Amino acid sequence: MQYQKEDVRNKIMVAGADEFLENGYRGGKIGSIAAAAGVPIGNLYRYFDGKEGLLDAIVSSTYNLIPRYVAEIAAVSDLYGQSLGNLAAALTRVITELLDRCGKELLILLDRCEGSKFDDFKLKLYALVNKYMNERLFRAETKEDEVFCYVVSKAFLDMLFDILRKGERDNYGNLINRLLVFCFYEAEKRS
């Protein structure tokens, strides 16, 4: 009996993720989610507290994982310093693992949570990555340096997000490695 309940819950979450990815949080319809999951709407409410509760169940673990991954990326950067050859391979591994583990949920958080409690996720992620890049790569000393660091970190994330949106899962590693080299090869000489 427990297996059936978990199976139904998982079907609802998969249907909800697909609906939110397609139509966003605001445009997502509980009726469409229930139909796609093959359950009556009333049954959906036994598992989740409406659309907000379902979104929370789908994305909250990814939302909470992101700071850990950013910290892990920063730690990898500390290990390899400015040697991009070694660093790119290590960073590619960590970022690819993140995208493989929770790419769909990350896309929902990035693009499809308007009107929910996760609405500011992208801004928080920009600020977090900017902080690490500023501390470890650019070491801004002036207001101009801070602006430059923010622009570069935001542009890097936007390019990374486009890899997630448009790239083939099997090619994430190659695309991420190319992006890292493109953005940061000899960055210390260019900044």
C-alpha positions as CSV (number, residue, x, y, z in Angstrom):
1,M,0.0,0.0,0.0
2,Q,2.8,2.4,0.9
3,Y,4.4,1.8,-2.6
4,Q,1.2,2.9,-4.3
5,K,1.0,6.1,-2.3
6,E,4.6,6.9,-3.2
7,D,4.1,6.0,-6.8
8,V,1.1,8.4,-7.0
9,R,3.0,11.2,-5.3
10,N,5.9,10.7,-7.7
11,K,3.5,10.8,-10.7
12,I,2.0,14.0,-9.5
13,M,5.4,15.6,-9.0
14,V,6.6,14.6,-12.5
15,A,3.4,16.0,-14.0
16,G,3.7,19.1,-11.9
17,A,7.4,19.7,-12.9
18,D,6.4,19.3,-16.6
19,E,3.4,21.7,-16.2
20,F,5.5,24.3,-14.4
21,L,8.3,24.0,-16.9
22,E,5.9,24.4,-19.8
23,N,3.6,27.1,-18.3
24,G,5.3,28.5,-15.3
25,Y,4.0,28.7,-11.7
26,R,1.4,31.3,-12.5
27,G,0.2,29.6,-15.7
28,G,0.3,26.1,-14.3
29,K,-3.1,24.5,-13.7
30,I,-3.8,21.9,-11.0
31,G,-6.4,20.3,-13.3
32,S,-3.8,19.7,-16.0
33,I,-1.3,18.3,-13.5
34,A,-3.9,15.9,-12.1
35,A,-5.0,14.8,-15.6
36,A,-1.4,14.2,-16.6
37,A,-0.7,12.3,-13.4
38,G,-3.9,10.2,-13.9
39,V,-5.4,11.2,-10.6
40,P,-8.5,13.0,-9.6
41,I,-7.9,16.7,-8.5
42,G,-9.1,15.8,-5.0
43,N,-6.5,13.1,-4.7
44,L,-3.8,15.6,-5.7
45,Y,-4.8,17.7,-2.7
46,R,-4.3,14.7,-0.4
47,Y,-0.6,14.7,-1.3
48,F,0.1,18.5,-1.7
49,D,-1.3,21.7,-0.3
50,G,-2.3,23.1,-3.7
51,K,-0.1,24.5,-6.4
52,E,2.3,26.2,-3.9
53,G,2.8,23.0,-1.9
54,L,3.5,21.0,-5.1
55,L,6.0,23.6,-6.4
56,D,7.7,23.5,-3.0
57,A,8.0,19.8,-3.1
58,I,9.4,19.8,-6.6
59,V,12.1,22.6,-6.3
60,S,12.9,23.1,-2.6
61,S,15.6,20.4,-2.4
62,T,17.3,22.0,-5.5
63,Y,16.9,25.4,-4.0
64,N,18.7,24.3,-0.9
65,L,21.4,22.4,-2.8
66,I,22.6,25.4,-4.8
67,P,24.6,27.2,-2.1
68,R,26.4,23.9,-1.4
69,Y,27.3,23.5,-5.0
70,V,28.5,27.1,-5.3
71,A,30.7,26.6,-2.2
72,E,32.0,23.4,-3.7
73,I,32.9,25.2,-6.9
74,A,34.7,27.9,-4.9
75,A,36.6,25.2,-2.9
76,V,37.7,23.6,-6.2
77,S,38.8,27.0,-7.4
78,D,40.9,27.3,-4.2
79,L,42.5,23.9,-4.8
80,Y,43.6,24.6,-8.4
81,G,44.2,28.4,-8.2
82,Q,44.4,30.1,-11.5
83,S,45.5,27.0,-13.5
84,L,42.6,26.8,-15.8
85,G,43.6,23.5,-17.3
86,N,43.1,21.6,-14.1
87,L,40.4,23.9,-12.8
88,A,38.2,23.7,-15.9
89,A,38.1,19.9,-15.6
90,A,37.2,20.0,-11.9
91,L,34.6,22.7,-12.3
92,T,33.1,21.0,-15.3
93,R,32.6,17.8,-13.2
94,V,30.9,19.7,-10.4
95,I,28.6,21.8,-12.6
96,T,27.7,18.8,-14.8
97,E,26.8,16.8,-11.7
98,L,24.5,19.6,-10.6
99,L,22.8,19.8,-14.0
100,D,22.4,16.0,-14.3
101,R,21.1,15.8,-10.8
102,C,18.5,18.6,-10.9
103,G,18.5,20.3,-14.3
104,K,14.7,20.4,-14.7
105,E,14.2,21.7,-11.2
106,L,16.9,24.3,-11.8
107,L,15.2,25.5,-15.0
108,I,11.9,25.8,-13.1
109,L,13.6,27.9,-10.4
110,L,15.4,30.1,-13.0
111,D,12.6,30.8,-15.4
112,R,9.3,29.6,-14.2
113,C,8.7,30.6,-10.6
114,E,7.3,34.1,-11.0
115,G,4.6,34.8,-8.4
116,S,5.9,32.1,-6.0
117,K,8.1,32.3,-2.9
118,F,11.0,31.2,-5.2
119,D,10.6,34.3,-7.5
120,D,13.9,35.8,-6.4
121,F,16.0,32.7,-6.9
122,K,17.9,34.0,-9.9
123,L,18.8,37.3,-8.2
124,K,20.1,35.4,-5.1
125,L,22.1,33.1,-7.3
126,Y,23.7,36.0,-9.2
127,A,24.6,37.6,-5.9
128,L,26.1,34.4,-4.5
129,V,28.2,33.7,-7.5
130,N,29.3,37.3,-7.8
131,K,30.4,37.2,-4.1
132,Y,32.6,34.1,-4.8
133,M,34.0,35.5,-8.1
134,N,34.8,38.8,-6.4
135,E,36.6,37.2,-3.5
136,R,38.5,34.5,-5.5
137,L,39.0,35.8,-9.1
138,F,38.7,39.5,-9.4
139,R,39.3,40.8,-5.9
140,A,37.6,44.1,-6.6
141,E,39.2,47.2,-5.1
142,T,37.1,49.9,-6.6
143,K,33.4,50.4,-7.4
144,E,34.3,50.0,-11.1
145,D,35.9,46.6,-10.3
146,E,32.7,45.6,-8.4
147,V,30.5,46.5,-11.4
148,F,32.9,44.6,-13.7
149,C,32.8,41.5,-11.5
150,Y,29.0,41.6,-11.3
151,V,28.6,41.9,-15.1
152,V,31.1,39.0,-15.7
153,S,29.5,36.7,-13.1
154,K,26.0,37.4,-14.4
155,A,27.0,36.9,-18.0
156,F,28.8,33.6,-17.1
157,L,25.7,32.3,-15.3
158,D,23.4,33.4,-18.1
159,M,25.6,31.5,-20.6
160,L,25.6,28.4,-18.3
161,F,21.8,28.6,-18.0
162,D,21.6,28.7,-21.8
163,I,23.6,25.5,-22.0
164,L,21.1,23.9,-19.6
165,R,18.1,25.3,-21.7
166,K,19.5,24.5,-25.2
167,G,22.3,21.9,-24.8
168,E,22.0,18.2,-25.1
169,R,22.5,16.4,-21.8
170,D,25.3,14.2,-23.2
171,N,27.2,17.3,-24.3
172,Y,26.9,19.4,-21.0
173,G,30.5,18.6,-20.0
174,N,32.1,19.6,-23.3
175,L,30.0,22.8,-23.5
176,I,30.7,23.8,-19.9
177,N,34.4,23.2,-20.4
178,R,34.4,25.4,-23.5
179,L,32.5,28.1,-21.7
180,L,35.0,28.1,-18.8
181,V,37.9,28.4,-21.1
182,F,36.2,31.1,-23.2
183,C,35.3,33.2,-20.1
184,F,38.2,32.7,-17.8
185,Y,41.3,31.6,-19.8
186,E,44.1,33.9,-18.5
187,A,41.4,36.0,-16.7
188,E,44.0,37.3,-14.3
189,K,45.9,38.9,-17.2
190,R,42.7,40.4,-18.6
191,S,41.1,42.0,-15.6
